[in-house]
């Protein structure tokens, strides 16, 4: 198969959406927890997180879809300046996926799906108690991607919760042990398979 840009744009919109979303392959998938200034709790699925910096400060970023419709996650994290990243696992996948439904602002995805909000003394946004890796961040900055009303959101890591046994002496996190899930597209979830660590490449 060989597709030109014209071929891609000629595809039916839903087909093109699924095709382009699954084309890069499986990627990390997380639940983002936020809380509005009036106390509304929000939870949504995101699959665009990337590591930006491991130094001072440690930074993670993700893509926020166009603000042409209300984006509760965006408005909450801008108002409260805190958000959480929570990994998905097979034992609550159905509940996690359900958070992608279009709930009203006053509805909590936690209550609607049966997932459990959990707070630390430091973080002002809710964690997902069922998640094995929970990361609390503060809003750092945003960058508008020209022409498509999409934003790249950058967060500063403030605290992390995860099982001791999942972290090797080298600092590597064992996602196979934790059964962390990934996703290709919007609805095709995968369990992490056996990893293969390669030696540091040198000339």
N, C-alpha and C positions, 0 to 999 in steps of 0.2 A: 504494500500500500504506500502510495506517495500522495500527500495532500499539500496543496498550495494554500496560501492565506485565503485566496478566493474560495477554494473548496471548503475550508473550515467555516468561513462566514456564510456559506450557502447551506450549511446543515440546519436542520430543524433545531430550534432554540434549546429544547430540553435534551435532545441528543448531544448537542454541542456542549451543554453544561456538564453532563455526565462524562463525556469524552475528555474534555480539557481538565476536569477535576481529578480524574483517575489516571491521566497520562503520566504525571511525574512519579507514580507509584505510592506505596504506603508511606505515611508520615505520622509523626506524633499527634495524638489527639488528647485534648484536655478539657476539663470543665473549669470555666472561669466564674468565680464567685465574687459578687459585688453587693454593696448595700447603699441605697440612696440616702440623701440627707434627711428624709422623713422616716427612715428605718426599713424601707422596702428591700427585701432580700431577692437577689436575682442570680440565676445560674444558667449558663449556656455553653454549648459545645464549640470548641475552636480547634482547628487543625493546622495552624500556620505559625506556631511558636518556633523561634530560632534563638540560639545562643549568640549574644553579641559580644560580651566581655566577661572574662572570669577574674579580672583583676579588680582594682579599686575604682569605681564600685562594680560589683557583678551585675550585669544587665541581661534581660531577656526581652524579646520583642515579638509582636504578632500583628497580623493584618486585621483591620476592622473594615467590614464591608461598607458600601456607600451609605451615607446618612440621609438618603432620600426617604427613608421610613424611620420611625423611632427605633433607636438602638439602645435598649435599657442598659446594657453593659457599659457602653461608652459614656452615657450621661451619668451613671452612678459613679464610675471610677474618676470622672472629671470632677464631680461634686465632692466626693469623699476622699479622693487621692489614694485610695487603697484598693487592691484586688488580690485574689488568690488564684493559683494554678493548681489543679488537682488531677492526678492521673486516673485513667479508666482501667477497669479490670473486669474479667468475665462475669463475676458474681453479681454485678449491678449494671451490666451493659444496657439492658432494656430501659432501665430507669434513666440512665445517663443520656441515651439517644432521645428519649421523650422530651428532654429539656429543649430540644431544637424546635419544638412546636411553638406556635405564635401565641404566647400568653399575654394577657393584659398587664399593664404596668403595676397595678395593685395586687396581681396574683404572684405568689411565690412559687417558683419552680421546685423548690425544696418540698413544700407542702403538696404540690400537685403530683410529684413523682415518688414521694416517700423517702427521698434522700435526707440525710441528717446534717443540718448546719452546725458548725462547731467554731468557737472563737478562742483565740489566744489572748493573753493579757495585752499583747502588743498590737495585733492586727485588728483593724476596724472593719474588715470584710469577712464574710463567712467562708470557712473551709468546708470541704465535704468530708465528714467523719469517716466514710467508707473508703476513701482513697488512701493508698499506701504511701504516696509521695504528695506532700502538701507544701506549697511555696507561697509565702506572703510577700507582696511587693507594693511599693509606692509608685505612683505615676511620675515618670521622669520627663518625657517629652513626646511629641507627636510630629509626624511628617506627612503632609498631604501628597499623595501620588497624583501627579498632574493629569488632568483630563477625565478622571473616572470617579472623583469624589470618594476615594478610598484612602484610609489613613493607616500609617504604620505606627503602632503604639509601643513605646519603650517603657519598661518598668525596672525599678531598682530592687533587687532582692534584699529583703530585710530579715527573713527567717525561713528555715526549712525544717520540715518534719519528715522522717523516713526511718524504716527499720535499720537497726545497727548492722544486722547480718547481710544487708543488701549492699553495703559499701566495702569494697576490697581495700587492702592496705595501700594500694596504688591510687585510691580515690575513684576508681571505676565503679559505677552503679550497675548492679546486676538486674536488668529489667526482665530477663528470662525467669529468674527466681521470683520476682514480684508479679509476674504474669501481666505486665503492662501491655496495653493494647495500642494498636495503631489503626489508621484508616486510610483508604484510598477513595477519594471522592467524598460524598456526603453521607453515604450509608453502607459502605462495604468495609466492615471492621476485620482486623487481623490480630491474632495473638503473636507476640514476639517469639521467634524461633530461636534455635541454638545459635549463639553468637560465635564469631571467629575473630579473635583479636590478633592483629598483625603487628610485627615489630616496628619500632620507629624507623622511618625511611631515612637513610643517609646516602650520600654520594660516595 
